Amino acid sequence: MPWFGSLITYLYKPLFLQAKICPVSDCLVIIPTYNEIENIEAIIRTILDLKTPFHILVVDDNSPDGTAQVVQELQTKFGERLFLEVRPGKSGLGKAYIHGFKWALEKHYNYIFEIDADFSHTPSDLLRLHRACLNGADIAIGSRYIKGVNVVNWPLNRILLSYGASWYVKLITGMRVHDPTAGFVCYQRKVLEAINLDKVRFIGYAFQIEMKYRAYLKKFNLKEIPIVFTDRVNGQSKMNTSIIKEAIFGVVKMRFRSIFDKKSFQ
């Protein structure tokens, strides 16, 4: 009775999704790196030890500390679950992610994740982001500010800068996202296919704002999932004044471009 099997699948589909969040080769976690030798092996092992069969793509900007060499050694252990793309040099977080997005689309992944290499995001929260997309979100955002301020080990001035930037972005863009600079994200494939990745201009942390804004303009469903963000223990932060300036002044320019140059946001 074929109908009986279909009925069982329908009734128990939610339980199946909880037990096996995504099938093999369906979920790709992109990790951009530059001098992350102190963190890269641990973050890879932690993600690949999760019950869900994630794949990982490390996009390394030719780190002089040997980050890529560590990944190459781990590839002998993890085989086709771990991939490495080495770019010629350091050219910004945004360009690293764009490279990774295009790679993911070519390889036909359906859920593409962003995560930092430094454990500021809890790897097990990848499951929560993906579940949100399974339940209807086009983009699931790991949000530090959807429920208060959930940041650990940041100085007060850094918290105020980040939290203030979030309100500033909401004011300028009209986008109702509490943590627009968040870098812990799950995209459904259709979102990245709809955005013209070659038109994305920002290369620093403002890249995160622009991606969310472009998706917002295209009426995709952006859902924030509360997370706890913990500042890195090992390695050096990549934050600098040029990144801050890009975020402050670039958001205004982006807003005006979206009004007067709509073709670039189609």
MORACOR-V194995 format. One record per pair of residues at least 12 apart in sequence whose ideal C-beta (glycine too) atoms are under 6 Angstrom apart, sorted by the first residue. I is the first residue (numbers start at 1). J is the second residue. D is the distance in whole Angstrom. If there is no record, write none. Layout:
I:J:D ; I:J:D
This chain:
17:134:6 ; 21:52:4 ; 21:127:6 ; 21:130:5 ; 24:53:5 ; 26:110:5 ; 27:54:5 ; 27:111:5 ; 28:55:5 ; 28:57:6 ; 28:104:5 ; 28:109:4 ; 28:112:5 ; 29:47:6 ; 29:54:5 ; 29:56:5 ; 29:113:4 ; 29:115:6 ; 30:57:5 ; 30:100:4 ; 30:114:6 ; 31:58:5 ; 31:115:6 ; 31:117:5 ; 32:59:5 ; 32:93:6 ; 32:96:4 ; 33:58:6 ; 33:60:5 ; 33:67:5 ; 33:117:5 ; 34:61:5 ; 34:63:5 ; 34:90:5 ; 35:63:5 ; 35:65:5 ; 36:67:5 ; 36:117:4 ; 36:235:6 ; 37:65:4 ; 37:66:6 ; 37:67:5 ; 38:234:4 ; 38:235:5 ; 39:117:5 ; 39:118:5 ; 39:234:6 ; 39:235:6 ; 40:67:5 ; 40:70:5 ; 40:117:6 ; 41:70:6 ; 43:117:5 ; 44:56:6 ; 44:74:6 ; 46:123:5 ; 47:123:5 ; 48:78:6 ; 48:81:6 ; 55:81:5 ; 56:82:5 ; 57:83:5 ; 57:100:6 ; 58:71:5 ; 58:84:5 ; 59:85:5 ; 59:96:5 ; 59:99:6 ; 59:100:5 ; 60:86:5 ; 61:87:5 ; 61:90:4 ; 62:86:6 ; 62:89:5 ; 68:86:5 ; 71:84:5 ; 92:203:3 ; 93:207:6 ; 94:202:5 ; 94:203:4 ; 94:207:3 ; 95:203:5 ; 98:197:5 ; 101:192:5 ; 101:197:6 ; 110:189:5 ; 111:130:6 ; 111:186:6 ; 112:187:5 ; 113:126:6 ; 113:186:5 ; 114:183:6 ; 114:185:5 ; 115:184:6 ; 116:183:6 ; 118:232:4 ; 118:235:6 ; 120:229:6 ; 120:230:6 ; 120:232:6 ; 121:184:4 ; 125:142:6 ; 125:227:5 ; 128:225:5 ; 129:186:4 ; 129:225:6 ; 130:186:6 ; 132:223:5 ; 132:225:5 ; 133:186:5 ; 133:188:5 ; 137:221:5 ; 137:223:4 ; 138:188:5 ; 138:191:5 ; 138:220:4 ; 138:221:5 ; 139:187:6 ; 139:191:6 ; 139:215:6 ; 139:222:5 ; 140:186:4 ; 140:223:5 ; 140:225:6 ; 141:182:5 ; 141:185:6 ; 141:224:5 ; 142:182:6 ; 142:184:3 ; 142:225:6 ; 142:227:4 ; 143:178:6 ; 143:179:4 ; 143:182:6 ; 143:224:4 ; 143:226:6 ; 144:179:5 ; 144:229:5 ; 145:166:6 ; 145:178:4 ; 145:179:5 ; 146:178:5 ; 146:224:4 ; 146:226:5 ; 147:226:5 ; 150:228:5 ; 151:229:5 ; 152:230:4 ; 153:231:4 ; 154:231:5 ; 165:181:6 ; 166:179:6 ; 166:180:6 ; 169:209:6 ; 169:251:6 ; 172:251:5 ; 172:255:5 ; 173:213:5 ; 173:255:6 ; 175:213:6 ; 175:216:5 ; 177:212:6 ; 177:222:6 ; 178:224:6 ; 180:209:5 ; 180:212:5 ; 181:205:6 ; 181:208:5 ; 183:208:5 ; 191:215:5 ; 191:220:5 ; 194:218:6 ; 195:214:5 ; 199:264:5 ; 202:250:6 ; 204:243:4 ; 204:246:5 ; 205:243:5 ; 205:247:6 ; 206:246:5 ; 206:247:4 ; 206:250:5 ; 217:265:6
